[in-house]
Amino acid sequence: MKKVKVIVNPVSGRGDGEKSIPDIQKKLETLGVTYDLVRTEKPLHATELAEKAVMEGYEIIAAAGGDGTANEVLNGIMAAKARGKSAVMAVLTVGRGNDFAFGVNIEHNLDTDCRLLAEGHTKTIDVGFVKGGLYPDGRYFGNGVGIGFDAVVGFEALKMKHLSGFLSYLVAALKTIFLYFHAPLVELEFNGKKQELSALMVSIMNGRRMGGGFMMAPYGQVDDGLLNLCIAREVSRLKLFGLIGLFTKGTQESHKAIITAQTKRIKVTALEGVLPAHADGETLCVDGKELSIELLPGQLDIIC
């Protein structure tokens, strides 16, 4: 059996991470998985723990938490890869959104997740890399980067104490309609062309979904070597209400305010206003001016 490190974020999912530990232990032991388990203690700790575990020879690194935990573990594995060591990633979904897991066809079901880890079947996926904001040297992502409206939705969802999952993002989206209305004027550079527009939102996806239920790239594939772009022009508040409904069904491409495309890299520059942005739900910046994003094909083996 391969050497397994389970990294648990105890505060993930409003404390569900800590509550899930006895269940994770019981399920893995029943399945005959030999593992070591460690809790994170601070932001970015999972990245440190994952990199250290890979360098120590652990062959499977399991992220037990939500999208933020998965993103940190992914960054740790990629940091170790740059140092010449590799490991397979696994995800045990105990967080709120679990959009990265959704994109790689991992169920939001701890029984299934533990069984998958025990069986060990892997798939090689692409990994995104973004530079700018708080990360001038870059940060990896597995699911996607959100700039503008959807980033503010995520920031607002984090403030909610009594709601979780998709409902918290839905309520935050409705709130954000009134908080973040005037779109910045941006320059988008991709596929050898530049264009300027007032963009309410620029979603750059490796996966398919954000916010637990908003299908930003309903046909996205994590192993096709391409990023899927979903760009929303500025619209009235009334039309924005309608757009939110389309995003929950993945049918927004039919709306004239929506631009979709595929690319391997994109640069987004704020000509007027600023760029609030996140990667896999983790804050990149609240008032950024420029972000560069590219896709790195076939970078990560994941159990799914």
C-alpha positions as CSV (number, residue, x, y, z in Angstrom):
1,M,0.0,0.0,0.0
2,K,1.3,3.5,-0.8
3,K,2.3,5.9,1.9
4,V,-0.6,8.3,2.5
5,K,-0.7,11.7,4.3
6,V,-4.2,13.1,5.1
7,I,-4.2,16.8,5.6
8,V,-7.4,18.0,7.4
9,N,-8.6,21.6,7.6
10,P,-10.5,21.5,10.9
11,V,-12.4,24.7,10.3
12,S,-13.5,23.8,6.8
13,G,-17.2,23.8,6.2
14,R,-17.9,25.7,9.4
15,G,-16.2,23.1,11.5
16,D,-17.2,20.0,9.5
17,G,-13.5,19.3,8.9
18,E,-12.9,18.6,12.6
19,K,-16.1,16.7,13.0
20,S,-15.3,14.5,10.0
21,I,-11.9,13.2,11.4
22,P,-13.3,10.2,13.4
23,D,-15.4,9.2,10.3
24,I,-12.4,9.5,8.0
25,Q,-10.2,7.4,10.3
26,K,-12.8,4.7,10.7
27,K,-13.5,4.5,6.9
28,L,-9.8,4.4,5.9
29,E,-9.0,1.8,8.6
30,T,-11.9,-0.4,7.4
31,L,-10.6,-0.1,3.9
32,G,-7.1,-1.1,5.0
33,V,-5.5,2.2,4.2
34,T,-2.3,2.9,6.2
35,Y,-2.1,6.7,6.6
36,D,-0.8,9.6,8.8
37,L,-3.2,12.4,9.6
38,V,-2.4,16.0,10.4
39,R,-4.5,19.1,11.0
40,T,-3.8,22.5,9.6
41,E,-3.3,25.3,12.0
42,K,-3.2,28.5,10.0
43,P,-3.7,29.9,6.4
44,L,-1.4,28.3,3.8
45,H,-0.4,25.6,6.4
46,A,-1.7,22.9,4.1
47,T,0.7,24.0,1.4
48,E,3.6,23.7,3.8
49,L,2.4,20.3,5.1
50,A,1.8,18.9,1.6
51,E,5.2,20.0,0.3
52,K,6.9,18.5,3.3
53,A,5.0,15.3,3.0
54,V,6.0,14.8,-0.6
55,M,9.6,15.6,0.2
56,E,9.5,13.0,3.0
57,G,8.3,10.3,0.5
58,Y,4.6,10.2,0.9
59,E,3.1,9.0,-2.3
60,I,-0.6,10.2,-1.9
61,I,-1.5,13.5,-0.3
62,A,-5.2,13.7,0.6
63,A,-6.8,17.1,1.1
64,A,-9.7,16.8,3.6
65,G,-11.6,20.1,3.4
66,G,-13.1,22.4,0.8
67,D,-11.8,24.2,-2.3
68,G,-9.3,26.3,-0.3
69,T,-7.7,23.2,1.3
70,A,-7.5,21.4,-2.0
71,N,-5.9,24.5,-3.5
72,E,-3.3,24.7,-0.8
73,V,-2.5,21.0,-1.0
74,L,-2.2,21.3,-4.8
75,N,0.2,24.2,-4.4
76,G,2.3,22.1,-2.0
77,I,2.5,19.2,-4.4
78,M,3.4,21.5,-7.2
79,A,6.1,23.1,-5.1
80,A,7.6,19.7,-4.3
81,K,7.4,18.8,-8.0
82,A,9.6,21.8,-8.8
83,R,12.1,20.3,-6.4
84,G,12.1,17.0,-8.2
85,K,9.6,15.0,-6.0
86,S,6.1,13.9,-7.0
87,A,3.0,12.6,-5.4
88,V,-0.6,11.8,-6.3
89,M,-3.4,14.0,-4.9
90,A,-6.6,12.8,-3.4
91,V,-9.6,14.8,-2.1
92,L,-11.9,14.0,0.8
93,T,-14.8,16.5,0.4
94,V,-15.9,18.0,3.8
95,G,-16.0,21.7,2.7
96,R,-18.8,23.9,1.4
97,G,-18.4,24.4,-2.3
98,N,-16.2,21.4,-3.4
99,D,-16.1,22.8,-6.9
100,F,-12.6,21.5,-7.7
101,A,-13.8,18.0,-6.7
102,F,-16.8,18.4,-8.9
103,G,-14.7,19.3,-11.9
104,V,-12.6,16.1,-11.6
105,N,-15.7,13.9,-11.0
106,I,-15.2,13.3,-7.3
107,E,-18.5,13.0,-5.4
108,H,-19.3,15.1,-2.4
109,N,-19.6,11.9,-0.4
110,L,-17.0,10.8,2.2
111,D,-17.8,7.1,1.8
112,T,-17.1,7.3,-2.0
113,D,-14.0,9.5,-1.5
114,C,-12.4,7.1,0.9
115,R,-13.1,4.2,-1.3
116,L,-11.6,6.0,-4.3
117,L,-8.5,6.7,-2.2
118,A,-8.2,3.0,-1.3
119,E,-8.6,1.9,-4.9
120,G,-6.1,4.5,-6.1
121,H,-7.2,4.9,-9.7
122,T,-5.7,8.2,-11.1
123,K,-6.2,10.7,-13.9
124,T,-3.7,13.2,-15.1
125,I,-5.1,16.8,-15.2
126,D,-4.0,20.3,-16.2
127,V,-3.1,22.9,-13.6
128,G,-3.6,26.6,-13.9
129,F,-1.0,29.3,-12.9
130,V,-1.9,32.9,-12.1
131,K,0.5,35.8,-11.4
132,G,-0.6,39.2,-9.9
133,G,-2.2,40.7,-6.8
134,L,-0.9,39.1,-3.6
135,Y,1.0,36.6,-5.6
136,P,3.5,38.4,-8.0
137,D,5.5,35.2,-8.2
138,G,2.4,33.1,-9.0
139,R,0.0,30.6,-7.5
140,Y,-1.4,27.4,-8.9
141,F,-5.1,26.6,-9.2
142,G,-7.1,23.5,-10.1
143,N,-10.6,24.8,-10.7
144,G,-10.6,28.4,-11.8
145,V,-9.9,32.2,-11.4
146,G,-12.8,34.6,-10.9
147,I,-12.4,38.3,-11.5
148,G,-15.1,40.9,-10.7
149,F,-18.6,39.9,-9.7
150,D,-18.0,36.3,-8.8
151,A,-14.9,37.2,-6.7
152,V,-17.0,39.7,-4.6
153,V,-19.7,37.0,-4.3
154,G,-17.1,34.7,-2.7
155,F,-15.8,37.4,-0.4
156,E,-19.4,38.1,0.8
157,A,-20.2,34.4,1.2
158,L,-17.3,34.0,3.6
159,K,-18.8,36.6,5.9
160,M,-22.0,34.6,6.4
161,K,-22.1,32.9,9.7
162,H,-25.4,31.0,9.5
163,L,-25.5,29.8,5.8
164,S,-23.2,27.4,4.0
165,G,-22.9,25.6,0.7
166,F,-24.6,26.8,-2.5
167,L,-27.2,28.8,-0.5
168,S,-24.6,31.1,1.0
169,Y,-23.2,31.8,-2.5
170,L,-26.7,32.4,-3.9
171,V,-27.6,34.9,-1.1
172,A,-24.2,36.5,-1.5
173,A,-24.8,36.9,-5.3
174,L,-28.0,38.7,-4.7
175,K,-26.3,40.9,-2.2
176,T,-23.5,41.6,-4.5
177,I,-25.8,42.9,-7.2
178,F,-26.2,46.0,-5.1
179,L,-22.6,46.2,-3.8
180,Y,-20.7,45.6,-7.0
181,F,-22.5,47.1,-10.0
182,H,-20.2,49.3,-12.0
183,A,-18.0,47.1,-14.0
184,P,-14.3,48.1,-14.5
185,L,-13.0,48.8,-18.0
186,V,-10.6,46.0,-18.7
187,E,-8.3,45.0,-21.5
188,L,-8.3,41.3,-22.3
189,E,-5.4,39.8,-24.2
190,F,-5.7,36.2,-25.4
191,N,-5.3,34.2,-28.6
192,G,-3.1,36.9,-30.1
193,K,-5.8,39.6,-29.8
194,K,-6.7,42.5,-27.4
195,Q,-10.1,43.9,-26.6
196,E,-11.4,46.5,-24.3
197,L,-14.8,46.2,-22.5
198,S,-16.6,47.0,-19.3
199,A,-16.6,43.5,-17.8
200,L,-18.8,42.7,-14.9
201,M,-17.1,39.3,-14.6
202,V,-14.2,37.4,-16.1
203,S,-14.2,33.7,-15.2
204,I,-11.2,31.6,-16.3
205,M,-11.9,28.0,-15.8
206,N,-10.0,24.7,-15.8
207,G,-13.0,23.0,-14.1
208,R,-16.7,23.6,-14.6
209,R,-18.3,25.1,-11.6
210,M,-17.9,27.9,-8.9
211,G,-19.8,28.8,-5.8
212,G,-21.2,25.3,-5.3
213,G,-23.7,25.6,-8.2
214,F,-22.8,28.3,-10.8
215,M,-21.8,26.5,-14.0
216,M,-19.2,28.9,-15.4
217,A,-17.9,26.3,-17.9
218,P,-20.5,23.6,-18.2
219,Y,-18.5,21.7,-20.9
220,G,-15.1,22.3,-19.3
221,Q,-12.6,19.4,-19.2
222,V,-9.6,19.4,-16.8
223,D,-7.4,17.5,-19.2
224,D,-8.0,19.2,-22.6
225,G,-5.1,21.7,-22.4
226,L,-7.4,24.7,-22.6
227,L,-8.9,27.3,-20.3
228,N,-12.6,28.1,-20.7
229,L,-13.4,31.8,-20.6
230,C,-16.8,33.2,-19.5
231,I,-16.9,37.0,-19.7
232,A,-20.0,39.0,-18.7
233,R,-20.4,42.5,-20.1
234,E,-21.9,45.1,-17.8
235,V,-25.7,44.8,-17.7
236,S,-28.5,46.4,-15.7
237,R,-29.4,45.1,-12.2
238,L,-32.6,43.7,-13.6
239,K,-30.8,41.7,-16.3
240,L,-28.2,40.6,-13.8
241,F,-30.9,38.8,-11.8
242,G,-31.8,36.9,-14.9
243,L,-28.2,36.1,-15.6
244,I,-27.7,34.5,-12.2
245,G,-30.5,32.0,-13.1
246,L,-28.8,31.1,-16.4
247,F,-25.5,30.5,-14.6
248,T,-27.1,28.0,-12.2
249,K,-28.3,26.0,-15.3
250,G,-25.2,26.5,-17.4
251,T,-27.1,28.2,-20.2
252,Q,-25.6,31.7,-19.9
253,E,-23.9,31.4,-23.3
254,S,-27.3,32.1,-25.0
255,H,-27.3,35.6,-23.4
256,K,-26.0,38.4,-25.6
257,A,-24.0,39.9,-22.7
258,I,-21.9,36.7,-22.4
259,I,-18.7,36.0,-24.3
260,T,-17.2,32.6,-24.2
261,A,-13.9,31.4,-25.6
262,Q,-11.0,28.9,-25.0
263,T,-7.4,29.8,-24.7
264,K,-4.1,28.6,-23.1
265,R,-3.3,31.9,-21.5
266,I,-4.9,35.3,-20.9
267,K,-3.9,38.7,-19.4
268,V,-6.5,40.9,-17.8
269,T,-5.6,44.6,-17.1
270,A,-7.8,47.1,-15.4
271,L,-7.8,50.3,-17.5
272,E,-10.4,51.9,-15.2
273,G,-11.4,50.6,-11.8
274,V,-9.8,47.6,-10.0
275,L,-9.9,43.8,-10.2
276,P,-11.1,41.9,-7.2
277,A,-10.1,38.3,-7.9
278,H,-9.8,34.8,-6.4
279,A,-8.3,31.5,-7.4
280,D,-10.2,28.4,-6.3
281,G,-12.0,30.6,-3.8
282,E,-8.8,31.9,-2.3
283,T,-8.2,35.7,-2.5
284,L,-5.8,36.9,-5.1
285,C,-6.5,40.6,-4.6
286,V,-9.3,43.0,-3.8
287,D,-8.0,45.9,-5.8
288,G,-5.6,44.4,-8.4
289,K,-4.6,46.0,-11.6
290,E,-3.3,43.2,-13.7
291,L,-3.4,39.4,-13.7
292,S,-1.8,36.9,-16.0
293,I,-3.1,33.3,-16.2
294,E,-1.9,30.3,-18.1
295,L,-2.7,26.6,-18.2
296,L,0.0,24.0,-17.7
297,P,-1.1,20.7,-19.4
298,G,-0.8,17.3,-17.7
299,Q,0.8,18.5,-14.4
300,L,-1.0,16.6,-11.7
301,D,-2.1,13.0,-11.0
302,I,-5.3,12.9,-9.0
303,I,-7.3,10.0,-7.6
304,C,-10.8,10.2,-9.0
